[in-house]
Amino acid sequence: MARQARAESRIIGLVPTMGALHEGHASLIARAKRECSPLIASIFVNPKQFGPDEDFAKYPRTFESDSEKLRQAGVDTLFAPEAAEIYPKDFSTYVHVEGLSERLEGRSRPGHFRGVTTVVMKLLQIVQPHRAYFGRKDAQQARLITQMARDLNLDSEIVVCPIVREPDRLALSSRNVYLNPEQRKAATILYRALEAAKKELEAGGRDALHLQTSLRRKLDSEPLAAVDYAEVVDAETFEPVVRVSRACYVLLAVFIGKTRLIDNLYLEPKAPESDEFMFHL
C-alpha cells in the first residue's frame, strides 16, 4: 500500500501504538486522518522498551476491541506484527540517541529509549510514512524520535500532538487502568502540581530551582504519591535550566502505588527573546 501511495503522490500517515487504545490515541488518529491518506496504525507491545522489573507481561492487550476502534476511526490499514517479525533470532542492531537518552526517563528506565528508538526506526522503515504522529505526554520520547529522524535523514516528518486529558485532568495513559479508585483520585496531584507551577510562572516566577521546590512540596502533599523526578528543563536539550527564559518543559514522573505516571507542562515564548510565555498543559 505504501509503495503504491507514494507512486500516486499521496501522503502516508502512521500512528504507532502499543494498543490499549484510549482517547489520546483517538486524537492522534483524527489528526492524521485529516492530513493523510492512506492512514496506517500499528499495534505492537514492544518488549525491548520494558525493563526487567516493568510491566511487559501485564501490559493491557485488547487487540480485538482496538482493531474495531481503528476500523471505526477510518484507519485504512492495521499493522500488527509478531515480536519475531520485528526482532528475529539473530537481531543485533539498535538505535541509540546519545545525550538525550541518558537523563530523566533514561536514567529511571535504563535501556528504555534504546528500545523505543529502535522499534520506531523499524516501523518507519517498514511503513515508509510521510508523517508519523506521537503524543506530547511522552515529551522526551517525542524529542528523541525527532532527533533520530533528523540525524539519520529519515524521509518522515515527526508530528507531536497535544496531551489529551480525562475530565479530572489526569493525562490519558494506558496505565491508568492499574489505579484503584483511591489511587485514581490521588493521581490528579500531577496536574494540580503543574497547574500550580503554571500560576507561579504566570505571576512572573522564573527561578527554576524555586519552581522545582514548589513542585516537590505540592506533590509531597499527596500521601500516595512518591516522586521519581520533578524538573524544569530546556525543551531542546532536556538539560536542567537555572532560569526560565526560553522554551522549556516542566516534567513530572510520580509513582501512585506501583503505577508510574508522567506528565508535563510546555512553556513556549510568545515571541523571540520574549519573557512572556504560552502554556500548554
Secondary structure as GFF3:
##gff-version 3
##sequence-region A 1 281
A	DSSP	alpha_helix	2	7	.	.	.	ID=ss1
A	DSSP	beta_strand	13	17	.	.	.	ID=ss2
A	DSSP	alpha_helix	23	35	.	.	.	ID=ss3
A	DSSP	beta_strand	39	43	.	.	.	ID=ss4
A	DSSP	three_ten_helix	47	49	.	.	.	ID=ss5
A	DSSP	alpha_helix	63	72	.	.	.	ID=ss6
A	DSSP	beta_strand	77	79	.	.	.	ID=ss7
A	DSSP	alpha_helix	83	86	.	.	.	ID=ss8
A	DSSP	alpha_helix	105	108	.	.	.	ID=ss9
A	DSSP	alpha_helix	112	127	.	.	.	ID=ss10
A	DSSP	beta_strand	131	135	.	.	.	ID=ss11
A	DSSP	three_ten_helix	136	138	.	.	.	ID=ss12
A	DSSP	alpha_helix	139	151	.	.	.	ID=ss13
A	DSSP	beta_strand	157	161	.	.	.	ID=ss14
A	DSSP	three_ten_helix	174	178	.	.	.	ID=ss15
A	DSSP	alpha_helix	181	186	.	.	.	ID=ss16
A	DSSP	alpha_helix	189	202	.	.	.	ID=ss17
A	DSSP	alpha_helix	208	220	.	.	.	ID=ss18
A	DSSP	beta_strand	225	234	.	.	.	ID=ss19
A	DSSP	beta_strand	248	256	.	.	.	ID=ss20
A	DSSP	beta_strand	259	269	.	.	.	ID=ss21
A	DSSP	beta_strand	277	280	.	.	.	ID=ss22
###
